[in-house]
Amino acid sequence: MFELYKHEVKMYIKTLIIWVLCAGGMGMVCILLFSSVKDSMSGMAESFASMGAFSDAFGMTQLSIATLQGFYATEVGMVHSLGGAMFAAIISCVMLSKEEDAHTSEFLFSLPVSRNKVITSKLGAVITHIVIYNLVCVIVYVMGIVILGEEMPIKEYCIFHIMQLVMHIEIGVICFGISAFMKRNRMGIGLGIVLFLYAYDLMARVIPDLSDFKVISPFSYANAADIFSTGEVDMTALMIGIIVMVVSAITAYRVYSKRDLAT
Amino acid sequence: MENVIEISNLTKMYGKARGVQNVSFSVEKGDMFGFLGPNGAGKSTTIRCMLGFINYQSGSIKVLGQDVKSGTQNILKEVGYMPSEAMFYQSAKVKEIIKMAANVRGMDCSKEAEMLCERLQLDVDRKISDLSLGNRKKVSIVCAMQHKPRLFIFDEPTSGLDPLMQSEFFELIKEYVNAGATCMLSTHVLSEVKKYCNNVAIMKEGNLQCVNKVSELTKTSSKRIKMVRDGVYEDFLFEGDLNDIYKELQGRDITDILIEEPSLDEVFMKYYE
């Protein structure tokens, strides 16, 4: 089983490097730019905070964009959050279907490994990549913050990035579950899910009728502005996220271990 | 003689579409068994059921003494399977694929793999994406043979291989079979079955047409008759009581006649049509 896991991890190393360079690099640049835009931001912070729904959606009513926390939450947080979610969706929504899409399923399943072990290896590879993405990006961001010499509340920072990791894993597992139904690669579905959940979270923050259902989107419990302003996590949303994750994983096992493989 | 494969009343439907219906046959240990039929006859479906790739509605399959539904992993440990589509991970190198297949089995097959690559003239340092169909087939052969399985299942193995490699491939099979392995060769190439197989099952439109020894297949009541009758040359396959043709020929001007066993191709074609 470890051999398959190793193989899957290896197959997505290039994708991982590209996404880490993009998200981590952009985050680093944003952080380093903060000192140069700090003064002009202090003048704009009030305007940003009074833009009504726009300010609510992006959490600028909760945090001042003139502070590193606020700037990090609105700029770096968004890049990391969306970038990680898209990366998770891209690798996981083809993880199972790619074997049939590329006609490699007969080679893979002629090896004496049960389908459940194949699923576990692939899911393990998805989670490993998501963990590495988050870990490397955080290291890069921390380096940026250290270079900048600004203060960052450690507790909120840690909670935010742990929730980001959980959210990325949730999206990865949802897409992985969807992949179990597919016989062809459908990367667009994964990206569509990410954009829908992100847009839904923004809308739920603006439209009062949707605010009670905000918890449906995993972006709700990993929102930078909420975490940096309160230091807490929306536990209802997190629990729903964990349940969705477990259900998606069980679905992947049940569907993929039983169905006929396409050639 | 011990049966390595036992298939009984196998039925597989793809929704309402036909897969295979009531297929039953067995393969003896040490046999070189041909599995013949035109495209879409149900050969690959049968094989895929045998290896647990697809579920089937009814019937039973035992491979190496184990039921496919409960012992797939144990069966796969002892089987060398070569699919008709030799597809591998495009970004990997040949040696990585061969090593991966061995490692997943928890075996060190490096010596056997090296010997196979040498005999098949396979460059292990090339990337899969750079390989032709023939070379991908060679990779598939190495992956199927390197762990010295007890049972080989080949699905259209020679398509894409040049004649020299085809010959080398069959030499390798003969060596493994002589060492005690069993081989099931699924193909639509009649000559391969004629030349290498002892027994054959013929499939057509999802149904098993016959299972017999290759040598017995020509011993039918059919006769190929070539003659010059009333000055006209005639060549036809006659089925039925030979006395009938004797009666018909009486009183006719027969200047030349040859009555012979039909060729194996003709027997196969009879099942195909």
Interface residues (C-beta under 8 A of the other chain):
Chain A: E3 L4 H7 M11 A102 H103 T104 S105 E106 F107 F109 S110 L111 P112 V113 S114 K258 D260 L261 T263
Chain B: S44 R48 L51 G52 F53 I54 N55 T72 Q73 N74 L76 K77 V79 Y81 P83 E85 M87 F88 Y89 Q90 S91 M100 A101 N103 V104 R105 S140 C143 A144
